[in-house]
Amino acid sequence: MTLTGAIAARLRPGMTVAVGDGAGVLGAEALAALSSVARDVGSLRLVLGWLPTPATGLDPDAFAEVLVLMPSGAGRELLAGPAARYVPARLSAWPALLAGPLRPDLLITRLVQRDGLLHFGSEVSYQHGLARAGVPILAVLDDKTPAAGAEPPLSPDQVSIIAAGSEPPARLHREPDPVHEQLADAVLRFVPAGARLQYGPGPLGTALLRRTAVPLRLDTGLLTDAVVDLDRRGLLIGQPSATYLVGSEELYDWADGRPILRGIEHTHDLTRLARGEPFIAVNTAVEIDFSGQVNVEGVGEKIIGGIGGHPDYCAAARAHRSGLSIIATPATVNGRSPLVEQLSRPASTPAHDVDVIVTESGHADLRDADWPQRRKLITELFAV
């Protein structure tokens, strides 16, 4: 049976379909086949998570509705279509959404096979939760995808293999600029040896892991190439925890066979994160207001990204007895200050979940500040 025929055999009008996300999203052939079937079947609803690269082959107009949970990368492009809309939700809320109003009838994704067993490969994300809930899975079995899942193997009765592939995950890496290295040095003053570190996507995270001089655990949403260097320098404690891999071939080769990736229910569990070794969350901002509220979605009508795990990690670090919620941002980004009198979009993370704001020129410690003091400290930080 052809790929298109295998998908067509499982789809019916009115169904909701979820696609595996992350750097290992389905290739162009599978997405084109899904779009072709959707056009013929009609009235299908498509649910998409984080798509860091263009979703080549996917035609959003073939679906009655496209629901985007993370409007960055391909998600941002898809929102230009009339059928697509963004559902704002922190990452820890995705499993509840996908168990309730967005519950899919089918998951189409990539899997890997090791020792005869089926696993998620370069990301687990919401897929493990769907599998546990009994959602049927159509899978492209890929021999170029690393097997980095830490969750139990999937039941073969739940999975239908519809194709074989040899397409590695997307390669994404950006080298830090000098300002990111300055920011990393400023942040690392607050990071004790042995702490669990969470870092966001982008060059700041790379700079943090490269420039640390103390051993760290990694308990984060995504792992990037810099973890390989941390491990080589003997500064990686234990096995890292994440739900996505995104980087170069070096990362994927290093991660293959390691039990690293878990579902969002684990990686973004605030109760778990707020216990154990000191938890330090390091995230950035598109806009910050004078109270410390953070917007990470965009500027006005211009969408840059989604809410993601930003509020989850900030809240967990703030709640940990030895934790710290750090927002690190250059004082000027593309010629403008991130400090604004009023956020141009809804707040992604509330002010009371931000402990310290760091720029390349200093920091503002807000932990024991009242509202007037917060305004004074933040104003002085960005006035330097």
FIGU-248722 format. One record per residue (C-alpha): x, y, z. Coordinates in steps of 0.02 Angstrom, whole numbers, plus 50000, padded with zeros to 5 digits. Layout:
REM FIGU-248722
(r (X, Y, Z));
...
REM end
This chain:
REM FIGU-248722
(r (50000, 50000, 50000));
(r (50062, 50175, 49960));
(r (50092, 50304, 50098));
(r (49940, 50400, 50040));
(r (49835, 50243, 50038));
(r (49891, 50193, 50213));
(r (49840, 50362, 50283));
(r (49677, 50365, 50186));
(r (49628, 50196, 50257));
(r (49627, 50269, 50434));
(r (49549, 50442, 50410));
(r (49364, 50483, 50416));
(r (49271, 50649, 50404));
(r (49268, 50747, 50566));
(r (49423, 50666, 50642));
(r (49559, 50760, 50735));
(r (49737, 50716, 50688));
(r (49896, 50760, 50785));
(r (50068, 50759, 50705));
(r (50228, 50725, 50801));
(r (50323, 50887, 50826));
(r (50502, 50944, 50858));
(r (50656, 50924, 50749));
(r (50597, 50750, 50698));
(r (50432, 50805, 50622));
(r (50370, 50703, 50475));
(r (50460, 50727, 50310));
(r (50389, 50814, 50158));
(r (50322, 50655, 50077));
(r (50220, 50605, 50229));
(r (50153, 50781, 50258));
(r (50105, 50797, 50075));
(r (50016, 50629, 50083));
(r (49921, 50683, 50239));
(r (49870, 50846, 50156));
(r (49811, 50754, 49999));
(r (49704, 50635, 50101));
(r (49635, 50778, 50207));
(r (49580, 50869, 50050));
(r (49487, 50715, 49989));
(r (49410, 50665, 50156));
(r (49359, 50841, 50209));
(r (49318, 50917, 50381));
(r (49479, 50857, 50464));
(r (49554, 50951, 50611));
(r (49744, 50956, 50628));
(r (49838, 50987, 50792));
(r (50019, 51046, 50784));
(r (50145, 51075, 50923));
(r (50320, 51148, 50905));
(r (50384, 51145, 50725));
(r (50557, 51227, 50726));
(r (50581, 51209, 50537));
(r (50466, 51235, 50386));
(r (50332, 51101, 50371));
(r (50372, 51063, 50190));
(r (50232, 50969, 50104));
(r (50097, 51021, 50228));
(r (49950, 51115, 50150));
(r (49850, 51198, 50290));
(r (49708, 51239, 50170));
(r (49672, 51054, 50152));
(r (49605, 51049, 50330));
(r (49445, 51120, 50403));
(r (49546, 51186, 50550));
(r (49730, 51193, 50599));
(r (49764, 51221, 50784));
(r (49941, 51281, 50824));
(r (50005, 51264, 51003));
(r (50175, 51346, 50971));
(r (50176, 51488, 50843));
(r (50362, 51489, 50806));
(r (50454, 51419, 50655));
(r (50329, 51333, 50540));
(r (50186, 51371, 50658));
(r (50207, 51557, 50630));
(r (50201, 51533, 50441));
(r (50047, 51423, 50449));
(r (49950, 51553, 50547));
(r (49943, 51659, 50390));
(r (49813, 51539, 50320));
(r (49626, 51563, 50353));
(r (49603, 51391, 50432));
(r (49742, 51409, 50561));
(r (49732, 51483, 50734));
(r (49845, 51489, 50886));
(r (49788, 51414, 51052));
(r (49889, 51502, 51190));
(r (49941, 51380, 51327));
(r (50093, 51346, 51433));
(r (50181, 51184, 51387));
(r (50127, 51096, 51548));
(r (49946, 51123, 51494));
(r (49966, 51037, 51326));
(r (49933, 50861, 51393));
(r (49768, 50918, 51471));
(r (49716, 51004, 51309));
(r (49759, 50848, 51210));
(r (49662, 50740, 51331));
(r (49512, 50855, 51324));
(r (49453, 50979, 51192));
(r (49596, 50942, 51071));
(r (49601, 50753, 51095));
(r (49656, 50676, 50930));
(r (49585, 50519, 50853));
(r (49754, 50479, 50776));
(r (49938, 50523, 50797));
(r (50051, 50520, 50644));
(r (50235, 50525, 50686));
(r (50411, 50457, 50664));
(r (50472, 50312, 50769));
(r (50635, 50216, 50789));
(r (50660, 50031, 50818));
(r (50792, 49961, 50935));
(r (50806, 49776, 50979));
(r (50638, 49746, 50898));
(r (50551, 49877, 51007));
(r (50470, 50041, 50951));
(r (50517, 50207, 51030));
(r (50498, 50392, 51005));
(r (50663, 50460, 50940));
(r (50722, 50640, 50942));
(r (50572, 50704, 51041));
(r (50440, 50635, 51156));
(r (50340, 50795, 51192));
(r (50152, 50762, 51202));
(r (50166, 50598, 51106));
(r (50196, 50487, 51257));
(r (50039, 50554, 51341));
(r (49936, 50516, 51185));
(r (50008, 50340, 51177));
(r (49965, 50308, 51360));
(r (49788, 50370, 51326));
(r (49770, 50238, 51190));
(r (49772, 50352, 51038));
(r (49814, 50246, 50883));
(r (49980, 50286, 50800));
(r (50029, 50285, 50617));
(r (50218, 50287, 50605));
(r (50357, 50312, 50481));
(r (50498, 50201, 50544));
(r (50659, 50300, 50523));
(r (50835, 50230, 50535));
(r (50919, 50402, 50541));
(r (50830, 50462, 50698));
(r (50921, 50441, 50865));
(r (50840, 50331, 50996));
(r (50847, 50446, 51147));
(r (50681, 50409, 51231));
(r (50678, 50364, 51416));
(r (50495, 50310, 51414));
(r (50443, 50127, 51399));
(r (50430, 50057, 51222));
(r (50265, 50072, 51131));
(r (50143, 49929, 51117));
(r (50155, 49857, 50941));
(r (49966, 49831, 50944));
(r (49945, 50020, 50952));
(r (50061, 50060, 50807));
(r (50038, 50038, 50620));
(r (50198, 50060, 50519));
(r (50152, 50148, 50357));
(r (50324, 50182, 50284));
(r (50511, 50172, 50310));
(r (50623, 50325, 50304));
(r (50803, 50380, 50313));
(r (50789, 50565, 50353));
(r (50886, 50635, 50502));
(r (50807, 50764, 50618));
(r (50820, 50946, 50568));
(r (50988, 51026, 50604));
(r (50975, 51189, 50698));
(r (51118, 51279, 50784));
(r (51165, 51462, 50808));
(r (51330, 51518, 50879));
(r (51325, 51645, 51022));
(r (51371, 51826, 50992));
(r (51485, 51917, 51115));
(r (51332, 51988, 51204));
(r (51269, 51812, 51240));
(r (51438, 51766, 51315));
(r (51431, 51922, 51425));
(r (51254, 51875, 51478));
(r (51308, 51697, 51514));
(r (51450, 51755, 51626));
(r (51330, 51869, 51720));
(r (51203, 51729, 51743));
(r (51330, 51597, 51796));
(r (51371, 51697, 51953));
(r (51202, 51638, 52017));
(r (51222, 51455, 51969));
(r (51301, 51345, 52105));
(r (51395, 51184, 52072));
(r (51279, 51035, 52063));
(r (51123, 51136, 52023));
(r (50993, 51080, 51897));
(r (50995, 51203, 51753));
(r (50854, 51241, 51634));
(r (50892, 51347, 51482));
(r (50788, 51408, 51337));
(r (50820, 51387, 51151));
(r (50947, 51498, 51064));
(r (51127, 51554, 51081));
(r (51117, 51604, 51265));
(r (51095, 51423, 51315));
(r (51246, 51374, 51212));
(r (51350, 51509, 51296));
(r (51293, 51455, 51469));
(r (51346, 51274, 51446));
(r (51509, 51318, 51362));
(r (51563, 51446, 51491));
(r (51515, 51361, 51652));
(r (51663, 51307, 51758));
(r (51561, 51202, 51881));
(r (51474, 51034, 51857));
(r (51287, 51044, 51823));
(r (51135, 50935, 51799));
(r (51022, 50979, 51652));
(r (50834, 50974, 51680));
(r (50761, 51068, 51535));
(r (50637, 51068, 51391));
(r (50760, 51044, 51250));
(r (50941, 50991, 51235));
(r (51060, 51073, 51112));
(r (51236, 51040, 51047));
(r (51317, 51123, 51197));
(r (51275, 50973, 51307));
(r (51403, 50872, 51209));
(r (51542, 50994, 51254));
(r (51484, 50997, 51436));
(r (51496, 50808, 51441));
(r (51669, 50806, 51361));
(r (51733, 50928, 51491));
(r (51671, 50813, 51629));
(r (51546, 50941, 51693));
(r (51384, 50850, 51654));
(r (51313, 50766, 51809));
(r (51210, 50611, 51775));
(r (51091, 50590, 51629));
(r (51008, 50750, 51569));
(r (50819, 50764, 51557));
(r (50725, 50848, 51415));
(r (50579, 50819, 51298));
(r (50658, 50882, 51134));
(r (50827, 50868, 51049));
(r (50871, 51007, 50928));
(r (51044, 51035, 50858));
(r (51168, 50960, 50736));
(r (51220, 50785, 50690));
(r (51345, 50791, 50833));
(r (51204, 50805, 50961));
(r (51099, 50669, 50880));
(r (51246, 50548, 50874));
(r (51288, 50585, 51056));
(r (51108, 50560, 51113));
(r (51076, 50397, 51020));
(r (51049, 50258, 51144));
(r (51042, 50371, 51297));
(r (50880, 50374, 51402));
(r (50858, 50563, 51398));
(r (50689, 50612, 51330));
(r (50526, 50604, 51428));
(r (50350, 50666, 51403));
(r (50294, 50842, 51448));
(r (50203, 50771, 51599));
(r (50376, 50737, 51673));
(r (50487, 50875, 51601));
(r (50367, 51017, 51642));
(r (50296, 50950, 51805));
(r (50307, 51100, 51923));
(r (50293, 50993, 52079));
(r (50441, 50884, 52027));
(r (50546, 51031, 51969));
(r (50520, 51125, 52133));
(r (50598, 50982, 52234));
(r (50772, 50905, 52242));
(r (50935, 50990, 52196));
(r (50932, 51179, 52172));
(r (50835, 51220, 52014));
(r (50896, 51370, 51913));
(r (50787, 51424, 51767));
(r (50867, 51540, 51639));
(r (50751, 51614, 51509));
(r (50740, 51769, 51403));
(r (50608, 51897, 51354));
(r (50542, 51993, 51206));
(r (50469, 52126, 51321));
(r (50481, 52162, 51508));
(r (50378, 52294, 51596));
(r (50427, 52394, 51750));
(r (50351, 52268, 51869));
(r (50443, 52121, 51790));
(r (50303, 52045, 51687));
(r (50372, 51955, 51535));
(r (50306, 51935, 51359));
(r (50392, 51804, 51250));
(r (50266, 51792, 51108));
(r (50305, 51945, 51002));
(r (50284, 52132, 50980));
(r (50109, 52192, 50945));
(r (50036, 52095, 50799));
(r (50207, 52023, 50754));
(r (50221, 51846, 50823));
(r (50395, 51785, 50866));
(r (50361, 51629, 50970));
(r (50243, 51546, 51090));
(r (50221, 51536, 51277));
(r (50306, 51367, 51286));
(r (50382, 51313, 51451));
(r (50431, 51490, 51503));
(r (50299, 51510, 51641));
(r (50320, 51329, 51697));
(r (50506, 51342, 51730));
(r (50498, 51516, 51804));
(r (50361, 51464, 51926));
(r (50453, 51304, 51976));
(r (50618, 51393, 52006));
(r (50531, 51529, 52106));
(r (50444, 51396, 52214));
(r (50603, 51295, 52248));
(r (50681, 51334, 52417));
(r (50853, 51345, 52336));
(r (50796, 51391, 52161));
(r (50809, 51547, 52057));
(r (50704, 51612, 51912));
(r (50818, 51717, 51801));
(r (50769, 51820, 51649));
(r (50924, 51861, 51545));
(r (50914, 51982, 51400));
(r (51027, 52105, 51311));
(r (50990, 52284, 51360));
(r (50957, 52319, 51176));
(r (50890, 52198, 51045));
(r (50885, 52252, 50862));
(r (50903, 52433, 50914));
(r (50763, 52432, 51043));
(r (50755, 52403, 51229));
(r (50651, 52255, 51290));
(r (50595, 52365, 51435));
(r (50423, 52440, 51399));
(r (50296, 52537, 51499));
(r (50160, 52416, 51445));
(r (50175, 52246, 51362));
(r (50109, 52245, 51184));
(r (50043, 52067, 51205));
(r (49972, 51972, 51354));
(r (50098, 51925, 51489));
(r (50176, 51754, 51463));
(r (50251, 51747, 51638));
(r (50189, 51849, 51787));
(r (50306, 51969, 51877));
(r (50297, 51873, 52041));
(r (50381, 51722, 51958));
(r (50537, 51822, 51911));
(r (50677, 51828, 52041));
(r (50820, 51911, 51947));
(r (50836, 52006, 51784));
(r (51009, 52003, 51705));
(r (51081, 52108, 51564));
(r (51260, 52117, 51502));
(r (51287, 52268, 51613));
(r (51219, 52204, 51779));
(r (51070, 52129, 51867));
(r (50916, 52174, 51967));
(r (50878, 52059, 52115));
(r (50689, 52070, 52140));
(r (50665, 51931, 52266));
(r (50621, 52039, 52417));
(r (50566, 52196, 52324));
(r (50391, 52270, 52335));
(r (50309, 52343, 52180));
(r (50386, 52518, 52193));
(r (50558, 52443, 52228));
(r (50542, 52327, 52079));
(r (50507, 52474, 51965));
(r (50658, 52568, 52034));
(r (50776, 52419, 52017));
(r (50720, 52375, 51841));
(r (50730, 52557, 51785));
(r (50906, 52574, 51852));
(r (50962, 52410, 51770));
(r (50910, 52463, 51596));
(r (50971, 52642, 51620));
(r (51153, 52583, 51633));
REM end
